Amino acid sequence: MNIYVLLKRTFDTEEKITLSNGKINEDGAEFIINPYDEYAVEEAIVKRDELGGEVTVISVGSEEAEKQLRTALAMGADKAVLINTEDDLEESDQYSTAKIIAEYLKDKDADLIIAGNVAIDSGSGQVGPRVAELLNIPYITTITKLDIDGTNATVVRDVEGDSEVIETSLPLLVTAQQGLNEPRYPSLPGIMKAKKKPLEELELDDLDLDEDDVEAKTKTIEIFLPAKKEEGRILEGDIQDQVVELVGLLHSEAKVI
């Protein structure tokens, strides 16, 4: 089983985020594996242990992503690939990332590709499906269970509070939803082994791509923090008086009626 995992380096949303010149200030920010991608890494390792084969994790971005790739290797992945676009692309988007990954994977005979459902920074959920479309293979998003029997796969997919069961065949791309598994923590032996596992670094030239081939199709106009929430107001008095006051506030202050 030839398994690939798409992994993104994201900032930790549990930490305080600050902006500088309309961009997220990376100085002092904590970066992690995108949490949904952790489910993808775990599922890939489980399937490899069950069916045999090899797990390769792929990331597109700057050389700083090596840390997150090494973490995935420490979890149990076999190999890692970093496609470094730092010197080639000033701006990139989901199209750029998908195009680069698909170009790398086009001759790799992947049986299974697993991505996170969404990235917690952009939340678009586009890269996985775009890669599948470019490779012309089936894809299923937001999965919570995956069973593989030979070249056939049975998938349980989360659909807004319910689920559906889908049968398909390999090669296949799926995106991991929360609940698919419980990602393991890297063990000390795993961390030590990860230092010796292969991590290949490529650039666009190595994929016979240039900047025009992967030029971003979208542009970020502005990034801003949510408005600070105002303190709530407690209404007092009889219920009838509270209702009258509430309606008045919704009309005059909130302006929703």
C-alpha positions as CSV (number, residue, x, y, z in Angstrom):
1,M,0.0,0.0,0.0
2,N,1.5,3.2,-1.2
3,I,0.1,5.9,1.1
4,Y,0.7,9.7,1.0
5,V,-0.4,12.3,3.5
6,L,-0.8,16.0,2.7
7,L,0.4,18.0,5.7
8,K,0.3,21.7,6.4
9,R,2.2,23.8,9.0
10,T,-0.2,26.1,10.7
11,F,-0.1,28.5,13.6
12,D,-1.5,27.2,16.9
13,T,-4.9,28.8,17.4
14,E,-4.7,28.1,21.1
15,E,-2.0,30.8,21.3
16,K,-2.5,34.5,21.1
17,I,-2.3,35.7,17.5
18,T,-1.2,39.3,16.6
19,L,-1.2,41.1,13.3
20,S,1.5,43.3,11.7
21,N,1.0,45.3,8.5
22,G,-2.1,43.3,7.7
23,K,-0.5,39.9,8.1
24,I,-0.2,37.4,10.9
25,N,2.9,38.2,13.0
26,E,5.0,35.0,13.0
27,D,7.6,36.3,15.4
28,G,7.0,34.4,18.6
29,A,4.0,32.5,17.2
30,E,3.8,28.7,17.9
31,F,3.4,26.5,14.8
32,I,2.1,23.0,14.7
33,I,0.8,20.3,12.4
34,N,-2.7,21.3,11.2
35,P,-4.8,19.3,13.7
36,Y,-7.0,17.7,10.9
37,D,-3.7,16.6,9.3
38,E,-2.8,14.7,12.5
39,Y,-5.9,12.5,11.9
40,A,-4.6,11.9,8.4
41,V,-1.1,10.9,9.6
42,E,-2.6,8.6,12.2
43,E,-4.9,6.9,9.7
44,A,-2.1,6.4,7.2
45,I,0.0,4.7,9.9
46,V,-2.8,2.5,11.0
47,K,-3.6,1.4,7.4
48,R,0.1,0.8,6.7
49,D,0.4,-1.4,9.8
50,E,-2.8,-3.3,8.8
51,L,-2.1,-3.7,5.1
52,G,1.6,-3.2,4.7
53,G,3.4,-0.6,2.6
54,E,4.8,2.8,3.2
55,V,3.7,6.2,4.4
56,T,5.1,9.4,2.9
57,V,4.1,12.8,4.3
58,I,4.3,15.9,1.9
59,S,4.3,19.6,2.7
60,V,4.5,22.6,0.5
61,G,6.0,25.9,1.9
62,S,9.1,27.1,3.6
63,E,11.9,25.1,5.2
64,E,10.4,25.8,8.6
65,A,7.9,23.0,7.8
66,E,10.7,20.5,8.4
67,K,9.9,20.5,12.1
68,Q,6.3,19.4,11.5
69,L,7.4,16.8,9.0
70,R,9.8,15.4,11.5
71,T,7.0,15.2,14.0
72,A,5.0,13.1,11.5
73,L,8.0,10.9,11.1
74,A,8.3,10.5,14.8
75,M,4.6,9.5,14.9
76,G,5.5,6.6,12.6
77,A,5.5,7.8,9.0
78,D,8.3,6.3,6.8
79,K,9.4,9.2,4.6
80,A,8.8,13.0,4.2
81,V,9.0,15.4,1.3
82,L,9.2,19.1,1.6
83,I,8.6,21.1,-1.6
84,N,10.2,24.4,-0.7
85,T,8.5,27.4,-2.5
86,E,9.9,30.1,-0.3
87,D,12.3,31.5,-3.0
88,D,9.9,30.9,-5.9
89,L,6.5,32.2,-4.8
90,E,5.7,35.5,-3.2
91,E,2.0,34.6,-3.0
92,S,0.3,31.2,-3.2
93,D,-3.2,29.8,-2.6
94,Q,-5.0,26.5,-2.6
95,Y,-4.7,26.3,-6.3
96,S,-0.9,26.7,-6.1
97,T,-0.5,24.1,-3.4
98,A,-2.7,21.6,-5.1
99,K,-1.0,22.0,-8.5
100,I,2.4,21.5,-6.9
101,I,1.4,18.4,-5.0
102,A,-0.4,16.9,-8.0
103,E,2.6,17.4,-10.1
104,Y,4.8,15.6,-7.6
105,L,2.3,12.7,-7.2
106,K,1.4,12.2,-10.9
107,D,3.9,9.4,-11.4
108,K,4.1,8.0,-7.8
109,D,1.3,5.3,-8.2
110,A,-0.3,6.3,-4.9
111,D,-3.0,3.9,-3.7
112,L,-4.3,6.1,-1.0
113,I,-3.9,9.9,-0.3
114,I,-5.1,11.3,2.9
115,A,-5.5,15.0,3.7
116,G,-7.0,16.9,6.6
117,N,-10.6,18.0,6.1
118,V,-9.6,21.7,6.4
119,A,-6.7,23.8,7.6
120,I,-7.4,25.7,10.7
121,D,-5.8,28.9,9.4
122,S,-7.7,29.2,6.0
123,G,-10.5,26.8,6.5
124,S,-11.1,26.4,2.8
125,G,-11.0,22.6,2.5
126,Q,-9.9,22.9,-1.1
127,V,-6.4,21.4,-1.5
128,G,-7.4,17.7,-1.1
129,P,-10.3,17.7,-3.6
130,R,-8.3,19.9,-6.0
131,V,-5.4,17.3,-5.9
132,A,-7.8,14.5,-6.6
133,E,-9.3,16.3,-9.6
134,L,-5.9,17.0,-11.1
135,L,-4.9,13.4,-10.7
136,N,-8.3,12.3,-12.0
137,I,-9.0,9.9,-9.0
138,P,-12.1,9.6,-6.7
139,Y,-12.2,11.6,-3.5
140,I,-14.4,11.6,-0.4
141,T,-14.3,14.3,2.2
142,T,-15.0,14.5,5.9
143,I,-14.5,10.8,6.6
144,T,-14.9,9.3,10.0
145,K,-14.2,5.6,9.1
146,L,-12.1,3.9,6.4
147,D,-12.0,0.2,5.6
148,I,-9.9,-1.2,2.7
149,D,-10.3,-4.7,1.3
150,G,-7.9,-5.3,-1.6
151,T,-8.6,-2.5,-4.1
152,N,-12.0,-1.7,-2.7
153,A,-12.8,0.9,0.1
154,T,-15.8,1.4,2.3
155,V,-15.9,4.9,3.8
156,V,-18.2,6.5,6.4
157,R,-18.6,10.2,5.8
158,D,-19.8,12.9,8.2
159,V,-22.8,14.8,6.7
160,E,-24.0,17.6,9.1
161,G,-25.0,15.5,12.1
162,D,-25.6,12.3,10.2
163,S,-23.4,9.9,8.2
164,E,-23.4,8.1,4.9
165,V,-21.6,5.0,3.7
166,I,-19.8,5.1,0.4
167,E,-18.1,2.3,-1.5
168,T,-15.4,3.0,-4.0
169,S,-12.1,1.7,-5.4
170,L,-8.5,2.6,-5.1
171,P,-6.6,4.8,-5.9
172,L,-8.5,7.2,-3.7
173,L,-8.1,10.5,-1.9
174,V,-9.9,11.1,1.4
175,T,-10.0,14.0,3.9
176,A,-10.0,13.3,7.6
177,Q,-12.6,14.6,9.9
178,Q,-12.5,14.8,13.7
179,G,-13.5,11.4,15.1
180,L,-11.7,9.3,12.5
181,N,-9.2,8.3,15.1
182,E,-7.1,9.5,18.1
183,P,-3.7,10.7,16.9
184,R,-0.8,9.3,18.8
185,Y,1.9,11.3,20.5
186,P,5.5,10.8,19.2
187,S,7.4,8.5,21.6
188,L,11.0,9.2,22.6
189,P,12.2,6.2,20.4
190,G,10.1,7.5,17.6
191,I,11.6,11.0,17.9
192,M,15.1,9.5,17.8
193,K,14.3,7.3,14.8
194,A,12.8,10.3,13.0
195,K,16.2,12.0,12.9
196,K,17.5,9.2,10.6
197,K,14.4,8.9,8.4
198,P,14.7,10.3,4.9
199,L,13.4,13.9,4.3
200,E,13.7,15.0,0.7
201,E,13.6,18.7,-0.1
202,L,12.5,19.8,-3.6
203,E,11.9,23.0,-5.4
204,L,9.7,23.9,-8.3
205,D,12.5,23.3,-10.8
206,D,12.7,19.7,-9.6
207,L,9.1,19.3,-10.7
208,D,9.6,21.1,-14.0
209,L,7.3,23.9,-12.8
210,D,7.9,27.6,-12.9
211,E,6.1,30.4,-11.1
212,D,3.6,31.0,-13.9
213,D,2.4,27.4,-13.7
214,V,1.4,27.7,-10.1
215,E,0.4,31.4,-10.0
216,A,-2.2,32.1,-7.3
217,K,-5.8,32.5,-8.5
218,T,-6.9,34.4,-5.5
219,K,-5.5,37.3,-3.4
220,T,-5.9,38.1,0.3
221,I,-7.1,41.6,0.6
222,E,-7.2,42.0,4.3
223,I,-6.7,40.0,7.5
224,F,-8.2,41.3,10.7
225,L,-9.0,40.0,14.2
226,P,-12.7,39.6,15.3
227,A,-14.2,42.6,17.0
228,K,-13.9,42.5,20.7
229,K,-17.1,41.3,22.3
230,E,-18.9,43.8,24.5
231,E,-20.1,42.8,27.9
232,G,-23.6,41.3,28.1
233,R,-26.5,43.1,29.7
234,I,-28.8,41.6,32.3
235,L,-32.4,42.8,32.1
236,E,-34.3,43.3,35.4
237,G,-37.8,43.7,36.5
238,D,-41.0,41.8,35.5
239,I,-40.9,39.5,32.5
240,Q,-43.3,41.8,30.6
241,D,-41.0,44.8,31.3
242,Q,-37.9,42.8,30.2
243,V,-39.6,41.8,26.9
244,V,-40.4,45.4,26.1
245,E,-36.9,46.5,27.0
246,L,-35.3,43.7,25.0
247,V,-37.4,44.5,21.9
248,G,-36.4,48.2,22.2
249,L,-32.7,47.3,22.5
250,L,-32.8,44.9,19.5
251,H,-34.4,47.7,17.5
252,S,-32.3,50.7,18.6
253,E,-28.9,49.3,19.5
254,A,-28.5,45.9,17.8
255,K,-30.6,47.1,14.8
256,V,-31.7,43.6,14.0
257,I,-35.4,44.3,14.0
